[in-house]
Amino acid sequence: MAFGLTGPLGPDPWLLGIAVAADLAIGDPSYPAHPVRLMGGTLSRVEAVLRRAGGDGYGGGIALFGILSVVWLGATSALALAAAAVSPWFAKSVHLFLLYSLLALGDLLRHGWQVEAALRRGDLEAARHAVSQLVGRDTDRMDDAACRRAVVESLSENLTDGFISPIFWYALAGLPGVVLFKVVSTMDSMVGYKTRRYLRFGWCGARLDDAMNWLPARGTWLLLALTALFVPGCSATKALGIGWAQHGVLPSPNSGWAEAATAGAIQRRLVGPIWMHGELVTDVWLGDPACPPTAIEADYRRARALVVGCGVIAAAVTITLLAIWR
């Protein structure tokens, strides 16, 4: 299944199951030597070198991708192969650590719960601060309902690039596949902006991120509709219909699939007025116009159950297929 890749670099259904369980159970602890943090540090240093050398346009962005890919694919592959030379169990431990570190659903759920916990205490300022860790919009105007909408939108959008896409690329190309995806995802999050500084330099990372999330995003839409069959208060029919009809409302070619499907599934509207740097950037809504906006704790809990269920189903299907085709 993984383009013939086997051994310490190939996909392992048992290790994937353990990594998913660990991610959902304990999240992803933050520490200085975390692989994604180190990857981000590598990007910043390479970017500085490229800009000093005049590589601040499209060519520089492509060079950034090439260098990061060589460094991180080389380093992680060498580490896994070196561990295999020591012992099979050490190889599995290194493989598991890297895979677990590159999944992000548990950490996303933890951040979402911090927002909800603050709202339950009546501490709107703490909730706004927690929301700011998830989204880039202004939070000072947000009320309780806007905070919950932001959390649900973040959960649904990042379900794809934080969880579904990593396990998809792991299944297709093993450890190198998920590492390469994370390189692209890190580039998109750090330099993939349409600002004067990054419009050309970040183009490569942004377009590669769109490409690598293209199929998983549409798969997430279908999985959310399937999951809605099993979550009380959710509608599979609306998840399919709203996802199909409104996925293009958002500017991203991928994020709208999961967000629109989630709005349809939980039978609530999402997005609404969004302010950035003091300016209203959008006031569109996703979802059935006849449904009320996401506003109360029950809405958040239903969305959270939907996202977790979708992640579990996606992982279970992937693990089963890997076990069959291994």
Secondary structure as UniProt FT lines:
FT   TURN            3..4
FT   HELIX           7..9
FT   HELIX           13..26
FT   TURN            32..33
FT   HELIX           35..52
FT   TURN            53..54
FT   HELIX           58..86
FT   HELIX           88..101
FT   HELIX           105..121
FT   HELIX           124..132
FT   TURN            133..134
FT   TURN            140..141
FT   HELIX           144..159
FT   HELIX           160..164
FT   HELIX           165..191
FT   TURN            196..202
FT   HELIX           203..228
FT   TURN            229..230
FT   TURN            232..233
FT   HELIX           236..246
FT   TURN            247..248
FT   TURN            253..254
FT   HELIX           255..266
FT   STRAND          269..271
FT   STRAND          274..276
FT   TURN            277..278
FT   STRAND          279..282
FT   STRAND          285..286
FT   TURN            289..290
FT   HELIX           297..325
//
